[in-house]
Structures are given as C-alpha cells and as structure tokens.
Amino acid sequence: MPSPSADRVDPVDAAAGTLLHWNLAGWARHRGRPEVARLFADVVLAAGRPPLAVTANEVCSGQFDALAETLAPAGFSAAAAWSIPDFDMPGCASYGNAVFWRGGDGGVERVTYPDHLQQDGAATRERRTLLIASAARSPLRIATTHPAPQRGVAARQVAFLADLLSQEADRPCVLAGDLNLPPRDTALDALYASHEEADHFPRRFPRPTHQGLRKLDYVFVPRSRVRRMSQLRISFRPAWSDHARLAVDVELAR
C-alpha cells in the first residue's frame, strides 16, 4: 500500500540508506501476534534517518498490517507475497514475505516458484515466492525470498531466482532473505558471482545468523550497480526469533 507521505521523499533518499532484514518467525514463535511486528517497527523508526528498505520473512498478515500502518507515516510503501494465502488462523489469515521501502511505489513483482521447484510439486501448501519492490524515484529494487528448508529444494529455488535476476541485470536489485542454505552450497555460486554479499567474512568462515550456529540469512548487493557502504550488522533477539536481524548501508552507484 503506498504511503500518502511517500511522494515527499527526497530522490537522494530513494537511492541510499540502510537495509534491514529479519525472519520474524511470525507464526512459529508468535502465532500471529503483532508484538514482534511492533518491536521491529520500533527498531526501524529509532534511527535518525529512516532506512531505505525493510524486508521480512515468516510474516503473518496481521503482523504485516501492523508494520505497514506504523511505517507509512515515515514514507514507506508496503507489499507482501503470501506463500500460504489461506492460512486462516487468528491474526494470521495469510503467511509469507514482505518488503517495506521508501522512494515511492514504482511497482511490485510477485513470483511464485514453478510447481516442479516446490517441495511437493503442485500439491505444496506453502508455495515459496520471490517478492521484488521497485522505488518510483530510482532504478533500485529490493527483493526478498524464503526458499524451502529442504536443502535440495532450496538449492533449486535459489538457482531459479539467480537466473531470473541475471536476466534483468540492467535493473539493480538488492536481495535479502533467509535462503535456508549455508554459504558453501554451490547453489549460491551464481549469486556470489553477480552480487557482493554484505558480510565481509569469507564463505568458508561464516558468521551465524541462526541460533543453531548456522548462517542462513543474507544480503546480496549487485556488483558495480550498488555499493555496500558499511559492514553487515548482525543482531540476535532470541526471545523473539531464532534468526538474527541484519542491517547494512547501501548506495546506488552513479
């Protein structure tokens, strides 16, 4: 939903700023309750300058609504791609991924991975998706995805999205998400080739982003089109999610 204040965002702000990502564990930990969304909104709005974009995985529809309503006055547009549109639980009518971004609503792309890439084919209930939001006042796009937890399925889905992004290389896209793969997995090779990972640690010595001491969450910045302006910041809130919150400063190359 576009924000009524989004048209007042300076064009410079639409091309540079902080990207925040968090797997909220919105159903697994919170059963759709909005508290985790409000906590995340407080983090987003606590900065002196609002972030460029916010991405989230495992979001319930009620939590999405709470985030969208709270962030709209700060100039954020909002979009969701439901992996389970008919989740039909209290506070969680739908369930999936979300993006909140500044710079005006320049369009939203929702891609559901093809049946043959889903865990149980056409019968899969939680159909994994890719969500891409475009800013109206810059060519920058922000994407998030949350592949299946089965390693082989996740690898095929990540390979599909890497190929999709490569076909649109002229439209810079920052990708953030819980990819459910460790850095050494060869399925990530295509992303590492075309994008710079926000974390400066090498693939063979990753910093964990999950309480199980695994690295599963990433921010990938397209090489030559977007600059990473800071190191990746990893913050755990174990009472709220089993995944860490990620933050990094980026800037569209001119």
QUIPEPE-V788830 format. One record per residue. N is the residue number from 1. SS is DSSP state (helix for helix, strand for strand, loop for the rest). PHI is phi in whole degrees, 0 to 359 (none if undefined). D_FIRST is the distance of its C-alpha to the first C-alpha in Angstrom with 1 decimal. Layout:
N;SS;PHI;D_FIRST
N;SS;PHI;D_FIRST
//
This chain:
1;loop;none;0.0
2;loop;294;3.8
3;loop;272;6.5
4;loop;296;9.4
5;loop;264;11.7
6;helix;296;10.6
7;helix;292;13.0
8;helix;265;15.8
9;loop;287;15.7
10;loop;298;19.2
11;helix;304;19.5
12;helix;297;21.8
13;helix;292;19.2
14;helix;279;17.0
15;loop;239;20.1
16;strand;206;21.6
17;strand;151;21.0
18;strand;267;20.9
19;strand;251;19.2
20;strand;247;19.1
21;strand;225;19.3
22;strand;206;20.2
23;strand;276;21.1
24;loop;282;20.5
25;loop;51;22.8
26;loop;296;20.5
27;loop;257;22.7
28;loop;301;26.0
29;loop;260;26.4
30;loop;237;24.2
31;loop;49;24.0
32;loop;83;20.4
33;loop;296;21.2
34;loop;278;18.6
35;helix;303;21.2
36;helix;293;20.6
37;helix;293;16.9
38;helix;294;18.1
39;helix;300;20.8
40;helix;297;18.5
41;helix;299;16.4
42;helix;299;19.8
43;helix;295;20.8
44;helix;299;17.8
45;helix;273;18.3
46;helix;288;22.1
47;loop;290;22.6
48;loop;298;23.8
49;loop;246;21.4
50;loop;302;17.8
51;loop;301;17.6
52;loop;292;16.4
53;strand;201;14.4
54;strand;226;14.4
55;strand;238;14.9
56;strand;212;15.9
57;strand;245;18.0
58;strand;52;19.2
59;strand;252;16.2
60;strand;274;16.2
61;helix;301;13.4
62;helix;295;14.4
63;helix;291;14.5
64;helix;300;11.0
65;helix;299;9.9
66;helix;296;12.4
67;helix;295;11.4
68;helix;300;7.7
69;helix;293;9.4
70;helix;287;12.3
71;helix;273;11.0
72;helix;304;8.6
73;loop;298;12.0
74;loop;271;13.3
75;loop;95;11.0
76;strand;267;8.8
77;strand;272;5.6
78;strand;217;5.1
79;strand;209;6.5
80;strand;229;9.5
81;strand;232;12.7
82;strand;277;14.9
83;strand;282;18.6
84;strand;231;19.6
85;loop;296;17.3
86;loop;246;20.1
87;loop;296;21.1
88;loop;58;21.7
89;strand;243;22.7
90;loop;304;22.2
91;loop;76;19.1
92;strand;215;18.5
93;loop;296;17.7
94;loop;224;16.3
95;strand;209;17.1
96;strand;169;16.4
97;strand;247;14.7
98;strand;213;11.6
99;strand;227;10.7
100;strand;233;9.4
101;strand;213;10.6
102;strand;256;11.8
103;loop;107;13.0
104;loop;89;10.2
105;strand;275;8.2
106;strand;263;11.4
107;strand;122;10.6
108;strand;229;10.4
109;strand;245;13.7
110;strand;241;14.5
111;strand;242;18.3
112;strand;265;20.2
113;loop;301;23.7
114;loop;302;26.4
115;helix;308;28.5
116;helix;290;31.5
117;helix;259;29.6
118;loop;279;28.3
119;loop;305;30.5
120;loop;243;31.9
121;helix;62;31.2
122;helix;295;29.7
123;helix;275;30.4
124;loop;297;28.1
125;loop;281;25.8
126;loop;271;23.6
127;loop;274;22.8
128;loop;289;21.9
129;strand;229;19.0
130;strand;239;18.0
131;strand;243;14.4
132;strand;233;14.2
133;strand;247;11.5
134;strand;251;12.9
135;strand;281;12.9
136;loop;284;13.5
137;loop;248;16.5
138;loop;198;18.4
139;loop;282;19.4
140;loop;290;18.3
141;strand;239;16.3
142;strand;237;15.5
143;strand;232;16.4
144;strand;217;17.2
145;strand;207;19.4
146;loop;215;21.6
147;loop;298;24.7
148;loop;295;27.1
149;loop;286;29.6
150;loop;286;32.6
151;helix;301;33.8
152;helix;295;34.8
153;helix;293;31.6
154;helix;300;29.5
155;helix;299;31.8
156;helix;291;31.2
157;helix;291;27.5
158;helix;293;27.5
159;helix;299;30.0
160;helix;296;27.7
161;helix;291;24.7
162;helix;297;27.2
163;helix;294;28.5
164;helix;298;25.2
165;helix;294;24.3
166;helix;293;27.8
167;loop;286;27.4
168;loop;237;24.6
169;loop;295;26.5
170;loop;282;26.0
171;loop;244;22.3
172;loop;302;22.4
173;strand;225;20.4
174;strand;274;20.6
175;strand;249;20.7
176;strand;227;20.5
177;strand;173;21.2
178;strand;276;23.8
179;loop;270;25.9
180;loop;55;28.6
181;loop;220;31.3
182;loop;282;33.8
183;loop;303;34.1
184;loop;284;37.4
185;loop;297;36.1
186;helix;294;36.9
187;helix;297;33.6
188;helix;273;32.0
189;helix;304;34.5
190;helix;295;32.4
191;helix;291;29.6
192;helix;297;32.2
193;helix;287;33.8
194;helix;260;30.8
195;strand;230;28.9
196;strand;261;30.1
197;strand;287;29.4
198;loop;295;28.2
199;loop;282;31.0
200;loop;275;34.4
201;loop;288;36.4
202;loop;292;38.0
203;helix;300;37.0
204;helix;280;40.4
205;helix;228;39.9
206;loop;283;36.2
207;loop;272;34.9
208;loop;296;33.6
209;loop;238;29.9
210;strand;228;30.7
211;loop;299;33.1
212;loop;281;35.3
213;loop;62;36.2
214;loop;244;34.4
215;loop;263;32.0
216;loop;233;29.1
217;strand;252;26.1
218;strand;219;25.7
219;strand;233;24.1
220;strand;246;25.3
221;strand;248;25.2
222;strand;298;26.4
223;loop;296;30.0
224;loop;74;30.8
225;loop;260;27.2
226;strand;224;25.8
227;strand;259;28.0
228;strand;275;28.0
229;loop;258;28.9
230;loop;205;29.7
231;loop;283;30.9
232;loop;288;28.7
233;strand;257;28.5
234;strand;242;28.7
235;strand;233;28.4
236;loop;264;29.3
237;loop;229;28.4
238;loop;304;30.5
239;loop;289;29.9
240;loop;252;26.2
241;loop;204;26.1
242;loop;276;28.7
243;strand;249;26.8
244;loop;279;26.8
245;strand;273;23.9
246;strand;251;24.1
247;strand;214;23.5
248;strand;206;24.7
249;strand;264;24.5
250;strand;227;24.0
251;strand;212;24.4
252;strand;291;24.0
253;loop;291;27.6
254;loop;250;28.7
//
